């Protein structure tokens, strides 16, 4: 067990293996099939996994790293900026990308992609759940845009990730870091109503 839990790759493989066992049980003992319902489930599961990675890291940055940075001694800050933050930002931005892609595929498989993207307008606003889901989806799209086109580029400047900005001055780095922080805070703000809208589509309006 120690060999599994002390190595992240082995831990992820073990978790995936347990999920595979459940999948085999679904096909055999539980009489499941690889039908349309299964593919909808699969992309919903991948959507949730991706969202946990994305929002989890968003909240880590905003509830842990950003508030604690001012109190960390200057000689220790490079360990955050050069080692921890770049790795966290890698999973952060790709978690965002995966969340958006799987969410769009899931909506397409469920047959309501156009309806939710138009906030129910394409169906005459007849399905409140599509409006709620659309609100959540558009919040998610805005957050994804912020990650890829504002937060990540500015973090690359602020932290000089991959040595892309070796000649950037301290003031420009500080400005880029503040911009990244403000848009990360914006995403934290949006994540709360986004999750409410997404969950309400199922929990209150029973959209599958």
C-alpha positions in Angstrom: 0.0 0.0 0.0 2.9 2.4 0.8 4.2 1.9 -2.7 0.9 3.1 -4.1 0.3 6.0 -1.8 3.8 7.5 -1.8 3.8 7.8 -5.6 1.2 10.1 -7.2 1.3 8.2 -10.5 0.6 4.9 -8.7 -2.1 6.5 -6.7 -3.9 7.7 -9.8 -3.4 4.4 -11.5 -4.9 2.6 -8.5 -7.9 4.9 -8.4 -8.4 4.4 -12.1 -8.2 0.7 -11.6 -11.0 0.8 -9.0 -13.1 2.9 -11.4 -12.5 0.2 -14.0 -13.7 -2.5 -11.6 -17.0 -0.5 -11.2 -17.2 -0.2 -15.0 -16.8 -4.0 -15.3 -19.5 -4.6 -12.7 -21.7 -2.2 -14.7 -21.3 -4.3 -17.8 -21.7 -7.7 -16.1 -23.4 -7.9 -12.8 -25.5 -4.8 -13.2 -26.4 -5.5 -16.9 -25.3 -2.2 -18.3 -24.6 -1.5 -22.0 -22.4 0.9 -24.0 -25.5 2.8 -25.1 -26.1 6.6 -25.4 -26.8 6.8 -21.7 -23.4 5.4 -20.9 -21.6 7.9 -23.1 -23.6 10.7 -21.4 -22.5 9.4 -18.1 -18.9 9.0 -19.1 -18.6 12.7 -20.2 -20.5 13.8 -17.1 -18.0 11.9 -15.0 -15.0 13.4 -16.9 -16.6 16.8 -16.7 -16.9 16.5 -12.9 -13.3 15.2 -12.5 -12.0 18.1 -14.6 -14.1 20.6 -12.7 -12.9 19.4 -9.3 -9.3 19.8 -10.6 -10.0 23.3 -11.9 -12.1 24.8 -9.1 -10.1 23.0 -6.5 -6.9 24.7 -7.7 -8.7 28.1 -8.1 -9.8 27.9 -4.5 -6.3 26.8 -3.4 -4.8 29.9 -5.0 -7.4 32.2 -3.5 -8.0 30.7 -0.1 -4.4 29.5 0.6 -1.6 30.8 -1.6 -2.5 34.4 -2.3 -3.5 35.3 1.3 -0.4 33.6 2.7 2.1 35.1 0.3 2.6 38.5 2.0 3.6 36.7 5.3 6.1 34.3 3.7 9.7 35.4 4.2 11.3 36.8 1.0 14.0 34.2 0.9 11.3 31.4 0.8 9.0 33.0 -1.9 11.1 31.7 -4.8 10.2 28.1 -3.8 6.5 29.1 -4.4 7.1 31.1 -7.6 9.6 28.8 -9.3 8.4 25.3 -8.2 4.9 25.1 -6.8 3.0 27.8 -8.7 4.1 26.8 -12.2 3.0 23.1 -11.6 -0.3 24.2 -10.1 -0.9 26.6 -13.0 -0.3 23.7 -15.4 -3.1 21.6 -13.9 -5.2 24.7 -13.3 -5.3 25.8 -16.9 -5.7 22.3 -18.4 -8.4 21.5 -15.9 -10.2 24.5 -17.1 -9.8 23.4 -20.8 -11.0 19.9 -20.0 -14.0 21.1 -18.0 -15.2 23.3 -20.9 -14.6 20.6 -23.6 -16.3 17.8 -21.7 -19.2 20.1 -20.7 -19.8 21.1 -24.3 -19.7 17.5 -25.4 -22.1 16.5 -22.6 -24.6 19.2 -23.6 -24.4 18.1 -27.2 -24.9 14.4 -26.3 -27.9 15.5 -24.2 -29.3 17.4 -27.1 -29.5 20.8 -25.4 -26.3 22.5 -26.4 -27.9 25.2 -28.6 -30.7 25.8 -26.0 -28.3 26.3 -23.1 -25.9 28.5 -25.1 -28.8 30.7 -26.1 -30.1 30.8 -22.5 -33.2 29.0 -23.6 -34.0 31.5 -26.4 -33.8 28.8 -29.2 -36.6 26.9 -27.4 -38.8 29.9 -26.6 -37.6 30.0 -23.0 -39.9 27.0 -22.4 -37.3 25.0 -20.3 -36.2 26.9 -17.2 -33.5 24.3 -16.6 -31.8 25.1 -19.8 -31.7 28.8 -18.8 -30.1 27.9 -15.5 -27.6 25.5 -17.1 -26.9 28.2 -19.8 -26.1 30.8 -17.1 -23.7 28.3 -15.5 -22.1 27.4 -18.8 -21.6 31.1 -19.8 -20.0 31.8 -16.4 -17.8 28.8 -16.9 -16.8 30.0 -20.4 -16.0 33.5 -19.0 -13.9 31.8 -16.3 -12.1 29.6 -18.9 -11.3 32.7 -21.0 -9.9 34.5 -18.0 -7.7 31.5 -17.2 -6.2 31.1 -20.7 -6.0 34.7 -21.9 -5.6 36.8 -18.8 -4.4 34.8 -15.7 -2.0 32.5 -17.4 -0.2 35.1 -19.6 0.1 37.5 -16.7 1.4 34.7 -14.4 4.0 33.9 -17.0 5.2 37.5 -16.8 5.0 37.8 -13.0 6.8 34.5 -12.3 9.0 34.5 -15.4 7.8 30.9 -16.1 10.1 29.1 -18.5 12.3 32.2 -18.5 10.1 33.8 -21.2 10.4 37.3 -19.7 14.0 37.5 -18.2 14.2 41.3 -18.8 10.9 42.3 -17.4 11.2 44.9 -14.7 10.0 44.5 -11.1 7.2 47.0 -11.6 5.9 45.2 -14.7 6.1 41.9 -12.9 4.1 43.3 -10.0 1.5 44.8 -12.3 1.1 41.4 -14.1 0.8 39.6 -10.8 -1.9 42.0 -9.6 -3.8 41.6 -12.9 -3.6 37.8 -12.6 -4.8 38.0 -8.9 -7.7 40.2 -9.7 -9.0 38.0 -12.5 -8.4 34.9 -10.3 -10.5 36.6 -7.7 -13.1 37.3 -10.3 -13.2 33.6 -11.2 -13.6 32.8 -7.5 -16.6 35.2 -7.4 -18.1 33.6 -10.5 -17.5 30.1 -9.4 -20.2 30.4 -6.6 -23.2 31.3 -8.8 -21.8 29.1 -11.6 -21.9 26.0 -9.4 -25.4 27.1 -8.1 -26.7 27.3 -11.7 -25.1 24.0 -12.7 -26.5 22.1 -9.7 -29.9 23.8 -9.8 -30.4 22.6 -13.4 -30.5 19.0 -12.1 -31.5 19.5 -8.5 -34.3 22.0 -9.0 -35.3 21.7 -12.7 -34.4 18.0 -13.2 -32.4 18.4 -16.4 -30.5 15.2 -17.0 
